[in-house]
């Protein structure tokens, strides 16, 4: 069993910043990819960003240049720094490792 505990999220004005964190614990032998997905109301869940153990990253086109994903392998933790947030970034953000999902954290961008 693996637990993913997310932190961060909340309400922010357009142009603002937020940082999400996700700590993995439990029956973890090795984690390759860690990442973030999001789901807005009425839309499908989509990849936001993903990072491998070696630090290779992949971002959705919509967040490139604004979001940065990072990880602390020693702590099995992944972070998502979100800058220059837009109303269209509003969604529930989910932490992900292959086979496991976090419970989700709400990010709302509104004035």
Biopython code that builds the backbone (N, CA, C, O; Angstrom):
import numpy as np
from Bio.PDB.StructureBuilder import StructureBuilder

atoms = [
    (1, "UNK", "N", (0.846, -1.191, 0.000)),
    (1, "UNK", "CA", (0.000, 0.000, 0.000)),
    (1, "UNK", "C", (0.882, 1.241, 0.000)),
    (1, "UNK", "O", (1.884, 1.299, 0.713)),
    (2, "UNK", "N", (0.512, 2.216, -0.788)),
    (2, "UNK", "CA", (1.253, 3.467, -0.904)),
    (2, "UNK", "C", (0.319, 4.619, -0.570)),
    (2, "UNK", "O", (-0.834, 4.641, -1.000)),
    (3, "UNK", "N", (0.817, 5.558, 0.187)),
    (3, "UNK", "CA", (0.052, 6.767, 0.503)),
    (3, "UNK", "C", (0.734, 7.975, -0.130)),
    (3, "UNK", "O", (1.955, 8.116, -0.075)),
    (4, "UNK", "N", (-0.062, 8.826, -0.720)),
    (4, "UNK", "CA", (0.417, 10.087, -1.285)),
    (4, "UNK", "C", (-0.309, 11.204, -0.552)),
    (4, "UNK", "O", (-1.530, 11.331, -0.643)),
    (5, "UNK", "N", (0.448, 12.007, 0.169)),
    (5, "UNK", "CA", (-0.134, 13.080, 0.968)),
    (5, "UNK", "C", (0.229, 14.412, 0.334)),
    (5, "UNK", "O", (1.403, 14.777, 0.265)),
    (6, "UNK", "N", (-0.769, 15.125, -0.121)),
    (6, "UNK", "CA", (-0.568, 16.383, -0.819)),
    (6, "UNK", "C", (-0.682, 17.561, 0.145)),
    (6, "UNK", "O", (-1.361, 17.485, 1.168)),
    (7, "UNK", "N", (-0.013, 18.634, -0.201)),
    (7, "UNK", "CA", (-0.104, 19.875, 0.571)),
    (7, "UNK", "C", (-0.076, 21.040, -0.409)),
    (7, "UNK", "O", (0.319, 20.894, -1.566)),
    (8, "UNK", "N", (-0.500, 22.188, 0.079)),
    (8, "UNK", "CA", (-0.572, 23.369, -0.780)),
    (8, "UNK", "C", (-1.952, 23.502, -1.370)),
    (8, "UNK", "O", (-2.904, 22.897, -0.878)),
    (9, "UNK", "N", (-2.067, 24.281, -2.412)),
    (9, "UNK", "CA", (-3.374, 24.533, -2.980)),
    (9, "UNK", "C", (-4.059, 25.684, -2.270)),
    (9, "UNK", "O", (-3.561, 26.203, -1.271)),
    (10, "UNK", "N", (-5.211, 26.078, -2.804)),
    (10, "UNK", "CA", (-5.958, 27.168, -2.210)),
    (10, "UNK", "C", (-6.430, 28.152, -3.245)),
    (10, "UNK", "O", (-6.495, 27.850, -4.437)),
    (11, "UNK", "N", (-6.762, 29.352, -2.766)),
    (11, "UNK", "CA", (-7.279, 30.416, -3.616)),
    (11, "UNK", "C", (-6.182, 31.457, -3.848)),
    (11, "UNK", "O", (-5.518, 31.888, -2.905)),
    (12, "UNK", "N", (-6.001, 31.851, -5.087)),
    (12, "UNK", "CA", (-4.983, 32.841, -5.425)),
    (12, "UNK", "C", (-5.507, 33.716, -6.547)),
    (12, "UNK", "O", (-6.315, 33.276, -7.365)),
    (13, "UNK", "N", (-5.046, 34.950, -6.581)),
    (13, "UNK", "CA", (-5.460, 35.860, -7.642)),
    (13, "UNK", "C", (-4.683, 35.577, -8.924)),
    (13, "UNK", "O", (-3.575, 35.043, -8.873)),
    (14, "UNK", "N", (-5.249, 35.929, -10.059)),
    (14, "UNK", "CA", (-4.511, 35.767, -11.323)),
    (14, "UNK", "C", (-3.162, 36.470, -11.251)),
    (14, "UNK", "O", (-3.045, 37.589, -10.750)),
    (15, "UNK", "N", (-2.145, 35.777, -11.769)),
    (15, "UNK", "CA", (-0.786, 36.298, -11.701)),
    (15, "UNK", "C", (-0.032, 35.873, -10.464)),
    (15, "UNK", "O", (1.175, 36.093, -10.367)),
    (16, "UNK", "N", (-0.716, 35.275, -9.528)),
    (16, "UNK", "CA", (-0.086, 34.848, -8.287)),
    (16, "UNK", "C", (0.607, 33.503, -8.406)),
    (16, "UNK", "O", (0.685, 32.914, -9.484)),
    (17, "UNK", "N", (1.110, 33.030, -7.270)),
    (17, "UNK", "CA", (1.876, 31.783, -7.232)),
    (17, "UNK", "C", (1.369, 30.877, -6.124)),
    (17, "UNK", "O", (0.831, 31.334, -5.115)),
    (18, "UNK", "N", (1.552, 29.591, -6.335)),
    (18, "UNK", "CA", (1.280, 28.578, -5.330)),
    (18, "UNK", "C", (2.301, 27.466, -5.482)),
    (18, "UNK", "O", (2.868, 27.258, -6.554)),
    (19, "UNK", "N", (2.521, 26.756, -4.386)),
    (19, "UNK", "CA", (3.415, 25.601, -4.430)),
    (19, "UNK", "C", (2.690, 24.392, -3.865)),
    (19, "UNK", "O", (2.168, 24.427, -2.751)),
    (20, "UNK", "N", (2.666, 23.336, -4.637)),
    (20, "UNK", "CA", (2.093, 22.074, -4.193)),
    (20, "UNK", "C", (3.208, 21.114, -3.809)),
    (20, "UNK", "O", (4.289, 21.124, -4.397)),
    (21, "UNK", "N", (2.927, 20.293, -2.822)),
    (21, "UNK", "CA", (3.871, 19.258, -2.419)),
    (21, "UNK", "C", (3.151, 17.925, -2.277)),
    (21, "UNK", "O", (1.950, 17.884, -2.010)),
    (22, "UNK", "N", (3.886, 16.846, -2.456)),
    (22, "UNK", "CA", (3.299, 15.516, -2.329)),
    (22, "UNK", "C", (4.360, 14.561, -1.812)),
    (22, "UNK", "O", (5.398, 14.363, -2.445)),
    (23, "UNK", "N", (4.088, 13.973, -0.656)),
    (23, "UNK", "CA", (5.015, 13.028, -0.046)),
    (23, "UNK", "C", (4.474, 11.613, -0.178)),
    (23, "UNK", "O", (3.325, 11.342, 0.171)),
    (24, "UNK", "N", (5.303, 10.722, -0.680)),
    (24, "UNK", "CA", (4.918, 9.327, -0.832)),
    (24, "UNK", "C", (5.465, 8.513, 0.334)),
    (24, "UNK", "O", (6.598, 8.713, 0.772)),
    (25, "UNK", "N", (4.648, 7.601, 0.824)),
    (25, "UNK", "CA", (5.091, 6.720, 1.905)),
    (25, "UNK", "C", (4.408, 5.364, 1.756)),
    (25, "UNK", "O", (3.474, 5.201, 0.971)),
    (26, "UNK", "N", (4.900, 4.392, 2.531)),
    (26, "UNK", "CA", (4.306, 3.062, 2.480)),
    (26, "UNK", "C", (5.219, 2.070, 1.798)),
    (26, "UNK", "O", (6.441, 2.139, 1.933)),
    (27, "UNK", "N", (4.628, 1.158, 1.073)),
    (27, "UNK", "CA", (5.379, 0.072, 0.440)),
    (27, "UNK", "C", (6.011, 0.544, -0.855)),
    (27, "UNK", "O", (5.601, 0.165, -1.953)),
    (28, "UNK", "N", (7.023, 1.383, -0.692)),
    (28, "UNK", "CA", (7.706, 1.932, -1.860)),
    (28, "UNK", "C", (9.051, 1.256, -1.997)),
    (28, "UNK", "O", (9.892, 1.338, -1.101)),
    (29, "UNK", "N", (9.250, 0.598, -3.101)),
    (29, "UNK", "CA", (10.565, 0.016, -3.350)),
    (29, "UNK", "C", (11.396, 0.978, -4.167)),
    (29, "UNK", "O", (12.543, 1.263, -3.823)),
    (30, "UNK", "N", (10.848, 1.461, -5.204)),
    (30, "UNK", "CA", (11.529, 2.467, -6.013)),
    (30, "UNK", "C", (10.471, 3.229, -6.781)),
    (30, "UNK", "O", (9.466, 2.667, -7.218)),
    (31, "UNK", "N", (10.709, 4.488, -6.934)),
    (31, "UNK", "CA", (9.783, 5.334, -7.678)),
    (31, "UNK", "C", (10.539, 5.909, -8.858)),
    (31, "UNK", "O", (11.571, 6.559, -8.686)),
    (32, "UNK", "N", (10.035, 5.673, -10.039)),
    (32, "UNK", "CA", (10.661, 6.284, -11.198)),
    (32, "UNK", "C", (10.005, 7.636, -11.434)),
    (32, "UNK", "O", (10.539, 8.670, -11.032)),
    (33, "UNK", "N", (8.866, 7.629, -12.075)),
    (33, "UNK", "CA", (8.206, 8.893, -12.383)),
    (33, "UNK", "C", (7.314, 9.346, -11.240)),
    (33, "UNK", "O", (6.639, 8.539, -10.600)),
    (34, "UNK", "N", (7.322, 10.641, -10.997)),
    (34, "UNK", "CA", (6.376, 11.286, -10.073)),
    (34, "UNK", "C", (5.830, 12.491, -10.813)),
    (34, "UNK", "O", (6.545, 13.141, -11.576)),
    (35, "UNK", "N", (4.571, 12.781, -10.586)),
    (35, "UNK", "CA", (4.031, 13.897, -11.328)),
    (35, "UNK", "C", (2.735, 14.438, -10.795)),
    (35, "UNK", "O", (2.250, 14.044, -9.735)),
    (36, "UNK", "N", (2.192, 15.348, -11.559)),
    (36, "UNK", "CA", (0.939, 16.019, -11.227)),
    (36, "UNK", "C", (-0.001, 15.995, -12.420)),
    (36, "UNK", "O", (0.402, 16.234, -13.558)),
    (37, "UNK", "N", (-1.250, 15.703, -12.135)),
    (37, "UNK", "CA", (-2.329, 15.822, -13.096)),
    (37, "UNK", "C", (-3.338, 16.819, -12.531)),
    (37, "UNK", "O", (-3.283, 17.161, -11.350)),
    (38, "UNK", "N", (-4.244, 17.276, -13.363)),
    (38, "UNK", "CA", (-5.314, 18.139, -12.879)),
    (38, "UNK", "C", (-6.606, 17.834, -13.633)),
    (38, "UNK", "O", (-6.609, 17.340, -14.760)),
    (39, "UNK", "N", (-7.699, 18.155, -12.950)),
    (39, "UNK", "CA", (-9.010, 17.949, -13.557)),
    (39, "UNK", "C", (-9.901, 19.132, -13.231)),
    (39, "UNK", "O", (-10.204, 19.393, -12.067)),
    (40, "UNK", "N", (-10.312, 19.837, -14.255)),
    (40, "UNK", "CA", (-11.227, 20.959, -14.101)),
    (40, "UNK", "C", (-12.657, 20.442, -14.244)),
    (40, "UNK", "O", (-12.873, 19.394, -14.852)),
    (41, "UNK", "N", (-13.629, 21.158, -13.695)),
    (41, "UNK", "CA", (-15.024, 20.715, -13.796)),
    (41, "UNK", "C", (-15.438, 20.488, -15.243)),
    (41, "UNK", "O", (-15.232, 21.340, -16.107)),
    (42, "UNK", "N", (-16.024, 19.324, -15.489)),
    (42, "UNK", "CA", (-16.510, 19.012, -16.823)),
    (42, "UNK", "C", (-15.455, 18.614, -17.824)),
    (42, "UNK", "O", (-15.751, 18.420, -19.003)),
    (43, "UNK", "N", (-14.214, 18.490, -17.359)),
    (43, "UNK", "CA", (-13.119, 18.140, -18.264)),
    (43, "UNK", "C", (-12.435, 16.862, -17.804)),
    (43, "UNK", "O", (-12.585, 16.433, -16.660)),
    (44, "UNK", "N", (-11.683, 16.265, -18.717)),
    (44, "UNK", "CA", (-10.940, 15.070, -18.376)),
    (44, "UNK", "C", (-9.683, 15.422, -17.590)),
    (44, "UNK", "O", (-9.159, 16.532, -17.682)),
    (45, "UNK", "N", (-9.216, 14.447, -16.814)),
    (45, "UNK", "CA", (-7.957, 14.635, -16.102)),
    (45, "UNK", "C", (-6.819, 14.715, -17.116)),
    (45, "UNK", "O", (-6.764, 13.930, -18.064)),
    (46, "UNK", "N", (-5.914, 15.670, -16.908)),
    (46, "UNK", "CA", (-4.833, 15.871, -17.852)),
    (46, "UNK", "C", (-3.495, 15.971, -17.136)),
    (46, "UNK", "O", (-3.416, 16.397, -15.984)),
    (47, "UNK", "N", (-2.450, 15.570, -17.844)),
    (47, "UNK", "CA", (-1.107, 15.680, -17.296)),
    (47, "UNK", "C", (-0.701, 17.144, -17.208)),
    (47, "UNK", "O", (-0.905, 17.916, -18.146)),
    (48, "UNK", "N", (-0.125, 17.514, -16.072)),
    (48, "UNK", "CA", (0.431, 18.846, -15.896)),
    (48, "UNK", "C", (1.950, 18.787, -16.060)),
    (48, "UNK", "O", (2.529, 19.507, -16.875)),
    (49, "UNK", "N", (2.574, 17.927, -15.281)),
    (49, "UNK", "CA", (4.030, 17.818, -15.334)),
    (49, "UNK", "C", (4.447, 16.500, -14.705)),
    (49, "UNK", "O", (3.769, 15.967, -13.827)),
    (50, "UNK", "N", (5.588, 15.983, -15.179)),
    (50, "UNK", "CA", (6.095, 14.735, -14.645)),
    (50, "UNK", "C", (7.609, 14.798, -14.605)),
    (50, "UNK", "O", (8.229, 15.455, -15.441)),
    (51, "UNK", "N", (8.212, 14.113, -13.631)),
    (51, "UNK", "CA", (9.658, 14.130, -13.482)),
    (51, "UNK", "C", (10.140, 12.735, -13.138)),
    (51, "UNK", "O", (9.520, 12.042, -12.331)),
    (52, "UNK", "N", (11.244, 12.318, -13.744)),
    (52, "UNK", "CA", (11.808, 11.006, -13.463)),
    (52, "UNK", "C", (12.849, 11.107, -12.350)),
    (52, "UNK", "O", (13.219, 12.200, -11.921)),
    (53, "UNK", "N", (13.305, 9.959, -11.898)),
    (53, "UNK", "CA", (14.320, 9.927, -10.847)),
    (53, "UNK", "C", (15.570, 10.689, -11.273)),
    (53, "UNK", "O", (16.230, 11.338, -10.460)),
    (54, "UNK", "N", (15.878, 10.598, -12.552)),
    (54, "UNK", "CA", (17.061, 11.276, -13.056)),
    (54, "UNK", "C", (16.876, 12.751, -13.316)),
    (54, "UNK", "O", (17.824, 13.440, -13.693)),
    (55, "UNK", "N", (15.669, 13.244, -13.119)),
    (55, "UNK", "CA", (15.421, 14.677, -13.272)),
    (55, "UNK", "C", (14.889, 15.096, -14.628)),
    (55, "UNK", "O", (14.724, 16.288, -14.887)),
    (56, "UNK", "N", (14.618, 14.129, -15.499)),
    (56, "UNK", "CA", (14.003, 14.493, -16.774)),
    (56, "UNK", "C", (12.567, 14.925, -16.543)),
    (56, "UNK", "O", (11.849, 14.303, -15.760)),
    (57, "UNK", "N", (12.143, 15.982, -17.215)),
    (57, "UNK", "CA", (10.817, 16.538, -16.994)),
    (57, "UNK", "C", (10.025, 16.639, -18.294)),
    (57, "UNK", "O", (10.579, 16.693, -19.393)),
    (58, "UNK", "N", (8.718, 16.662, -18.120)),
    (58, "UNK", "CA", (7.809, 16.863, -19.238)),
    (58, "UNK", "C", (6.650, 17.701, -18.738)),
    (58, "UNK", "O", (6.114, 17.442, -17.661)),
    (59, "UNK", "N", (6.259, 18.702, -19.508)),
    (59, "UNK", "CA", (5.198, 19.615, -19.104)),
    (59, "UNK", "C", (4.106, 19.696, -20.160)),
    (59, "UNK", "O", (4.363, 19.528, -21.352)),
    (60, "UNK", "N", (2.900, 19.950, -19.714)),
    (60, "UNK", "CA", (1.837, 20.299, -20.641)),
    (60, "UNK", "C", (2.189, 21.633, -21.289)),
    (60, "UNK", "O", (2.769, 22.508, -20.645)),
    (61, "UNK", "N", (1.839, 21.786, -22.551)),
    (61, "UNK", "CA", (2.151, 23.027, -23.246)),
    (61, "UNK", "C", (1.562, 24.238, -22.531)),
    (61, "UNK", "O", (2.152, 25.318, -22.529)),
    (62, "UNK", "N", (0.409, 24.050, -21.932)),
    (62, "UNK", "CA", (-0.299, 25.171, -21.298)),
    (62, "UNK", "C", (0.411, 25.721, -20.063)),
    (62, "UNK", "O", (0.106, 26.827, -19.615)),
    (63, "UNK", "N", (1.356, 24.960, -19.509)),
    (63, "UNK", "CA", (2.020, 25.414, -18.279)),
    (63, "UNK", "C", (3.513, 25.652, -18.474)),
    (63, "UNK", "O", (4.183, 26.126, -17.557)),
    (64, "UNK", "N", (4.038, 25.337, -19.633)),
    (64, "UNK", "CA", (5.468, 25.525, -19.884)),
    (64, "UNK", "C", (5.863, 26.978, -19.649)),
    (64, "UNK", "O", (5.183, 27.900, -20.098)),
    (65, "UNK", "N", (6.967, 27.165, -18.940)),
    (65, "UNK", "CA", (7.445, 28.502, -18.650)),
    (65, "UNK", "C", (6.818, 29.129, -17.419)),
    (65, "UNK", "O", (7.276, 30.172, -16.954)),
    (66, "UNK", "N", (5.774, 28.505, -16.884)),
    (66, "UNK", "CA", (5.111, 29.046, -15.682)),
    (66, "UNK", "C", (5.222, 28.101, -14.490)),
    (66, "UNK", "O", (5.353, 28.543, -13.349)),
    (67, "UNK", "N", (5.170, 26.810, -14.760)),
    (67, "UNK", "CA", (5.220, 25.809, -13.698)),
    (67, "UNK", "C", (6.565, 25.105, -13.710)),
    (67, "UNK", "O", (7.172, 24.917, -14.764)),
    (68, "UNK", "N", (7.024, 24.720, -12.527)),
    (68, "UNK", "CA", (8.265, 23.964, -12.407)),
    (68, "UNK", "C", (8.050, 22.788, -11.470)),
    (68, "UNK", "O", (7.596, 22.952, -10.337)),
    (69, "UNK", "N", (8.382, 21.603, -11.957)),
    (69, "UNK", "CA", (8.279, 20.413, -11.128)),
    (69, "UNK", "C", (9.666, 20.041, -10.625)),
    (69, "UNK", "O", (10.656, 20.157, -11.347)),
    (70, "UNK", "N", (9.720, 19.595, -9.378)),
    (70, "UNK", "CA", (10.987, 19.166, -8.800)),
    (70, "UNK", "C", (10.705, 18.022, -7.828)),
    (70, "UNK", "O", (9.557, 17.768, -7.464)),
    (71, "UNK", "N", (11.766, 17.341, -7.417)),
    (71, "UNK", "CA", (11.565, 16.238, -6.489)),
    (71, "UNK", "C", (12.758, 16.094, -5.569)),
    (71, "UNK", "O", (13.883, 16.471, -5.897)),
    (72, "UNK", "N", (12.472, 15.534, -4.403)),
    (72, "UNK", "CA", (13.497, 15.199, -3.423)),
    (72, "UNK", "C", (13.448, 13.682, -3.286)),
    (72, "UNK", "O", (12.578, 13.144, -2.600)),
    (73, "UNK", "N", (14.374, 12.998, -3.933)),
    (73, "UNK", "CA", (14.332, 11.532, -3.946)),
    (73, "UNK", "C", (14.509, 10.947, -2.550)),
    (73, "UNK", "O", (13.908, 9.924, -2.222)),
    (74, "UNK", "N", (15.330, 11.592, -1.730)),
    (74, "UNK", "CA", (15.562, 11.080, -0.385)),
    (74, "UNK", "C", (14.290, 11.110, 0.455)),
    (74, "UNK", "O", (14.108, 10.286, 1.351)),
    (75, "UNK", "N", (13.408, 12.067, 0.156)),
    (75, "UNK", "CA", (12.159, 12.201, 0.910)),
    (75, "UNK", "C", (10.957, 11.657, 0.141)),
    (75, "UNK", "O", (9.827, 11.743, 0.621)),
    (76, "UNK", "N", (11.191, 11.100, -1.046)),
    (76, "UNK", "CA", (10.094, 10.602, -1.899)),
    (76, "UNK", "C", (9.009, 11.660, -2.048)),
    (76, "UNK", "O", (7.818, 11.374, -1.928)),
    (77, "UNK", "N", (9.439, 12.865, -2.308)),
    (77, "UNK", "CA", (8.516, 14.003, -2.380)),
    (77, "UNK", "C", (8.666, 14.703, -3.723)),
    (77, "UNK", "O", (9.769, 14.849, -4.251)),
    (78, "UNK", "N", (7.535, 15.127, -4.258)),
    (78, "UNK", "CA", (7.529, 15.889, -5.499)),
    (78, "UNK", "C", (6.835, 17.224, -5.246)),
    (78, "UNK", "O", (5.885, 17.307, -4.467)),
    (79, "UNK", "N", (7.319, 18.252, -5.907)),
    (79, "UNK", "CA", (6.777, 19.599, -5.747)),
    (79, "UNK", "C", (6.339, 20.151, -7.104)),
    (79, "UNK", "O", (6.838, 19.744, -8.153)),
    (80, "UNK", "N", (5.401, 21.079, -7.050)),
    (80, "UNK", "CA", (4.994, 21.804, -8.247)),
    (80, "UNK", "C", (4.904, 23.276, -7.899)),
    (80, "UNK", "O", (3.997, 23.701, -7.184)),
    (81, "UNK", "N", (5.847, 24.050, -8.407)),
    (81, "UNK", "CA", (5.824, 25.504, -8.221)),
    (81, "UNK", "C", (5.042, 26.096, -9.381)),
    (81, "UNK", "O", (5.402, 25.914, -10.544)),
    (82, "UNK", "N", (3.980, 26.798, -9.059)),
    (82, "UNK", "CA", (3.098, 27.361, -10.079)),
    (82, "UNK", "C", (3.155, 28.878, -9.998)),
    (82, "UNK", "O", (2.760, 29.470, -8.993)),
    (83, "UNK", "N", (3.642, 29.498, -11.050)),
    (83, "UNK", "CA", (3.749, 30.958, -11.125)),
    (83, "UNK", "C", (2.864, 31.497, -12.225)),
    (83, "UNK", "O", (2.444, 30.769, -13.125)),
    (84, "UNK", "N", (2.593, 32.769, -12.139)),
    (84, "UNK", "CA", (1.770, 33.457, -13.158)),
    (84, "UNK", "C", (0.492, 32.660, -13.429)),
    (84, "UNK", "O", (0.150, 32.361, -14.573)),
    (85, "UNK", "N", (-0.188, 32.333, -12.358)),
    (85, "UNK", "CA", (-1.390, 31.515, -12.476)),
    (85, "UNK", "C", (-2.499, 32.246, -13.211)),
    (85, "UNK", "O", (-2.636, 33.466, -13.123)),
    (86, "UNK", "N", (-3.278, 31.472, -13.931)),
    (86, "UNK", "CA", (-4.389, 31.991, -14.727)),
    (86, "UNK", "C", (-5.688, 31.346, -14.264)),
    (86, "UNK", "O", (-5.665, 30.259, -13.686)),
    (87, "UNK", "N", (-6.818, 31.998, -14.507)),
    (87, "UNK", "CA", (-8.098, 31.377, -14.128)),
    (87, "UNK", "C", (-8.277, 29.983, -14.722)),
    (87, "UNK", "O", (-8.902, 29.123, -14.102)),
    (88, "UNK", "N", (-7.738, 29.755, -15.904)),
    (88, "UNK", "CA", (-7.882, 28.442, -16.525)),
    (88, "UNK", "C", (-7.025, 27.368, -15.865)),
    (88, "UNK", "O", (-7.130, 26.194, -16.218)),
    (89, "UNK", "N", (-6.188, 27.752, -14.918)),
    (89, "UNK", "CA", (-5.453, 26.758, -14.130)),
    (89, "UNK", "C", (-6.296, 26.199, -12.985)),
    (89, "UNK", "O", (-5.884, 25.259, -12.305)),
    (90, "UNK", "N", (-7.465, 26.776, -12.777)),
    (90, "UNK", "CA", (-8.350, 26.300, -11.719)),
    (90, "UNK", "C", (-8.728, 24.845, -11.959)),
    (90, "UNK", "O", (-9.238, 24.494, -13.023)),
    (91, "UNK", "N", (-8.476, 24.010, -10.969)),
    (91, "UNK", "CA", (-8.743, 22.570, -11.093)),
    (91, "UNK", "C", (-8.398, 21.889, -9.774)),
    (91, "UNK", "O", (-7.830, 22.497, -8.867)),
    (92, "UNK", "N", (-8.755, 20.622, -9.694)),
    (92, "UNK", "CA", (-8.237, 19.776, -8.627)),
    (92, "UNK", "C", (-6.937, 19.152, -9.150)),
    (92, "UNK", "O", (-6.907, 18.545, -10.220)),
    (93, "UNK", "N", (-5.885, 19.314, -8.378)),
    (93, "UNK", "CA", (-4.569, 18.807, -8.779)),
    (93, "UNK", "C", (-4.285, 17.507, -8.015)),
    (93, "UNK", "O", (-4.451, 17.429, -6.798)),
    (94, "UNK", "N", (-3.854, 16.497, -8.767)),
    (94, "UNK", "CA", (-3.609, 15.176, -8.211)),
    (94, "UNK", "C", (-2.137, 14.802, -8.348)),
    (94, "UNK", "O", (-1.539, 14.919, -9.418)),
    (95, "UNK", "N", (-1.587, 14.359, -7.253)),
    (95, "UNK", "CA", (-0.239, 13.788, -7.274)),
    (95, "UNK", "C", (-0.319, 12.376, -7.840)),
    (95, "UNK", "O", (-1.311, 11.673, -7.646)),
    (96, "UNK", "N", (0.732, 11.969, -8.539)),
    (96, "UNK", "CA", (0.705, 10.663, -9.205)),
    (96, "UNK", "C", (2.072, 9.996, -9.179)),
    (96, "UNK", "O", (3.094, 10.623, -9.459)),
    (97, "UNK", "N", (2.067, 8.709, -8.836)),
    (97, "UNK", "CA", (3.180, 7.815, -9.135)),
    (97, "UNK", "C", (2.552, 6.598, -9.786)),
    (97, "UNK", "O", (1.396, 6.288, -9.499)),
    (98, "UNK", "N", (3.267, 5.900, -10.646)),
    (98, "UNK", "CA", (2.645, 4.784, -11.369)),
    (98, "UNK", "C", (1.883, 3.837, -10.445)),
    (98, "UNK", "O", (2.461, 3.208, -9.558)),
    (99, "UNK", "N", (0.588, 3.753, -10.672)),
    (99, "UNK", "CA", (-0.273, 2.874, -9.904)),
    (99, "UNK", "C", (-0.994, 3.530, -8.743)),
    (99, "UNK", "O", (-1.878, 2.925, -8.139)),
    (100, "UNK", "N", (-0.622, 4.772, -8.424)),
    (100, "UNK", "CA", (-1.189, 5.417, -7.233)),
    (100, "UNK", "C", (-1.508, 6.884, -7.505)),
    (100, "UNK", "O", (-0.818, 7.572, -8.258)),
    (101, "UNK", "N", (-2.604, 7.338, -6.846)),
    (101, "UNK", "CA", (-3.026, 8.727, -6.957)),
    (101, "UNK", "C", (-3.184, 9.333, -5.565)),
    (101, "UNK", "O", (-3.547, 8.642, -4.612)),
    (102, "UNK", "N", (-2.907, 10.632, -5.460)),
    (102, "UNK", "CA", (-3.224, 11.359, -4.254)),
    (102, "UNK", "C", (-4.717, 11.665, -4.211)),
    (102, "UNK", "O", (-5.454, 11.372, -5.152)),
    (103, "UNK", "N", (-5.147, 12.261, -3.098)),
    (103, "UNK", "CA", (-6.570, 12.534, -2.910)),
    (103, "UNK", "C", (-7.012, 13.790, -3.662)),
    (103, "UNK", "O", (-8.208, 14.025, -3.834)),
    (104, "UNK", "N", (-6.068, 14.578, -4.099)),
    (104, "UNK", "CA", (-6.395, 15.799, -4.834)),
    (104, "UNK", "C", (-6.410, 17.019, -3.932)),
    (104, "UNK", "O", (-6.801, 16.942, -2.767)),
    (105, "UNK", "N", (-5.982, 18.143, -4.480)),
    (105, "UNK", "CA", (-6.020, 19.414, -3.759)),
    (105, "UNK", "C", (-6.549, 20.480, -4.709)),
    (105, "UNK", "O", (-6.145, 20.544, -5.870)),
    (106, "UNK", "N", (-7.449, 21.311, -4.209)),
    (106, "UNK", "CA", (-8.112, 22.299, -5.049)),
    (106, "UNK", "C", (-7.222, 23.519, -5.230)),
    (106, "UNK", "O", (-6.673, 24.055, -4.268)),
    (107, "UNK", "N", (-7.089, 23.943, -6.469)),
    (107, "UNK", "CA", (-6.433, 25.209, -6.798)),
    (107, "UNK", "C", (-7.460, 26.076, -7.520)),
    (107, "UNK", "O", (-8.012, 25.683, -8.547)),
    (108, "UNK", "N", (-7.703, 27.250, -6.970)),
    (108, "UNK", "CA", (-8.664, 28.176, -7.560)),
    (108, "UNK", "C", (-7.965, 29.491, -7.841)),
    (108, "UNK", "O", (-7.383, 30.101, -6.943)),
    (109, "UNK", "N", (-8.024, 29.924, -9.088)),
    (109, "UNK", "CA", (-7.406, 31.186, -9.492)),
    (109, "UNK", "C", (-8.538, 32.142, -9.861)),
    (109, "UNK", "O", (-9.216, 31.966, -10.873)),
    (110, "UNK", "N", (-8.722, 33.135, -9.037)),
    (110, "UNK", "CA", (-9.846, 34.047, -9.228)),
    (110, "UNK", "C", (-9.579, 35.365, -8.520)),
    (110, "UNK", "O", (-8.915, 35.407, -7.484)),
    (111, "UNK", "N", (-10.104, 36.434, -9.090)),
    (111, "UNK", "CA", (-9.992, 37.736, -8.452)),
    (111, "UNK", "C", (-11.233, 38.018, -7.607)),
    (111, "UNK", "O", (-11.329, 39.075, -6.984)),
]
sb = StructureBuilder()
sb.init_structure("model")
sb.init_model(0)
sb.init_chain("A")
sb.init_seg("    ")
for serial, (resi, resn, name, xyz) in enumerate(atoms, 1):
    if name == "N":
        sb.init_residue(resn, " ", resi, " ")
    sb.init_atom(name, np.array(xyz, "f"), 0.0, 1.0, " ", f" {name:<3s}", serial, name[0])
structure = sb.get_structure()
